């Protein structure tokens, strides 16, 4: 399987780059996962990632302990409602709506529109969609740089 990484909104351009959707290569034919990274399909809510520099298509991402400085934190998981692969722009829009809505407010403690934090995330590539992948993963990050600890309840 393969993972794509794209910004949740075009307006959310992080100098180092943002997360785009996910797509993963078949684990049997895909490359080995580098030490210190996790398979993109294994990313879980609560994981902290050093992913500001990953490319637009990823098979793995650097996973770190949330107590250590990190680029982003995974805070919500959902599934695309599209009946067929809608394309990257539509998935990006769906991801932004999902990540900047109730899930953000519940995790951070204030609405996205009142926060200084940014969102991004991962969504399926066309290839992983064909294999049944519909997962949307939301990440939150601080444009001022890496953070240590969770952003849960930070109301920032």
C-alpha positions in Angstrom: 0.0 0.0 0.0 1.1 3.6 -0.4 0.3 6.8 1.5 -0.3 10.3 0.2 0.4 13.3 2.2 -1.3 16.6 1.3 -2.3 19.8 3.1 -5.8 19.9 4.6 -6.4 23.3 3.1 -4.4 25.2 0.5 -4.3 28.1 2.9 -2.5 26.0 5.5 1.0 26.0 3.9 3.6 25.1 6.5 7.1 26.3 5.5 8.5 22.8 5.8 5.5 21.2 4.1 2.2 19.8 5.2 0.7 16.4 5.4 -1.3 15.3 2.4 -3.5 12.3 2.3 -2.2 8.7 2.8 -1.8 5.9 0.4 0.1 2.8 1.2 1.9 0.1 -0.9 1.1 -3.5 -0.4 3.1 -4.6 2.6 4.3 -7.7 0.7 5.7 -5.8 -2.2 6.5 -2.5 -0.6 9.7 -1.3 0.8 10.9 -2.2 4.3 9.9 0.3 7.0 12.9 2.3 8.3 13.8 2.0 12.0 12.0 4.7 14.0 9.1 4.9 11.5 5.7 3.3 11.4 3.7 1.9 8.4 1.3 4.6 7.3 -1.6 2.2 7.8 -0.5 1.6 11.4 -0.8 5.3 12.4 -3.2 5.6 15.4 -5.0 8.4 17.2 -2.6 9.6 19.9 0.6 9.0 17.8 3.1 11.8 17.5 4.9 12.2 14.3 8.0 14.0 12.8 6.4 14.3 9.4 6.8 17.9 8.4 9.4 16.8 5.8 7.7 13.7 4.4 6.8 13.7 0.7 3.3 13.7 -0.9 3.2 9.9 -1.0 4.3 8.0 2.0 4.5 4.4 3.0 5.9 5.1 6.5 6.3 8.1 8.8 8.7 8.9 11.7 6.9 8.0 14.9 8.1 9.6 18.2 7.2 9.6 21.9 4.9 12.5 22.4 7.0 13.7 25.3 9.8 14.4 22.8 9.7 17.4 20.4 7.5 16.4 17.4 5.9 18.0 14.3 2.3 16.8 14.7 -0.1 14.7 16.7 -2.9 12.4 15.3 -6.1 13.4 17.0 -9.0 12.0 15.0 -9.9 9.1 12.7 -12.8 8.9 10.3 -13.8 7.5 6.9 -14.5 9.1 3.7 -18.2 9.2 2.8 -17.5 9.2 -1.0 -19.0 6.2 -2.8 -16.1 6.2 -5.4 -12.7 7.7 -5.4 -13.4 11.5 -5.6 -10.0 12.7 -6.4 -7.3 14.4 -4.2 -8.9 17.8 -4.1 -12.3 16.4 -2.9 -10.5 14.2 -0.4 -8.5 17.2 0.8 -11.7 19.2 1.2 -13.4 16.3 3.1 -10.4 15.9 5.4 -10.3 19.7 6.2 -14.0 19.7 7.0 -13.7 16.7 9.2 -10.5 17.8 11.0 -11.5 21.4 11.6 -14.9 20.5 12.9 -16.2 18.9 16.0 -13.2 16.5 16.3 -10.8 19.5 16.6 -13.0 21.2 19.2 -13.3 18.1 21.3 -9.5 17.5 21.2 -8.1 21.0 21.6 -11.0 22.5 23.7 -11.9 25.4 21.4 -13.2 25.7 17.9 -10.6 25.6 15.0 -11.6 29.2 14.0 -10.5 30.4 17.5 -7.3 28.4 17.6 -3.8 29.3 16.5 -3.1 25.7 15.7 -3.2 24.2 12.2 -4.6 20.9 10.9 -3.5 18.5 8.2 -3.8 14.8 7.9 -3.7 11.7 5.8 -6.2 10.3 3.3 -6.2 7.4 0.8 -4.3 7.4 -2.4 -6.1 6.2 -5.5 -4.3 2.9 -5.2 -5.1 2.3 -1.5 -8.8 3.4 -2.2 -9.0 0.6 -4.8 -8.0 -1.8 -2.0 -10.8 -0.6 0.3 -9.0 2.2 2.2 -11.3 5.0 3.2 -9.5 6.2 6.3 -9.1 9.9 7.1 -6.5 10.8 9.8 -6.3 14.3 11.3 -3.1 15.8 12.6 -2.7 19.0 14.5 0.5 21.1 14.5 1.9 24.4 15.7 3.2 26.7 12.9 5.7 28.1 15.5 7.6 24.7 15.4 7.8 21.4 17.2 6.0 20.8 20.5 6.7 18.5 23.4 3.7 16.8 25.0 0.2 16.4 23.8 -1.9 19.3 22.5 -5.1 17.6 23.9 -7.0 20.2 25.9 -4.5 22.9 25.2 -7.2 25.4 24.1 -4.5 27.1 22.0 
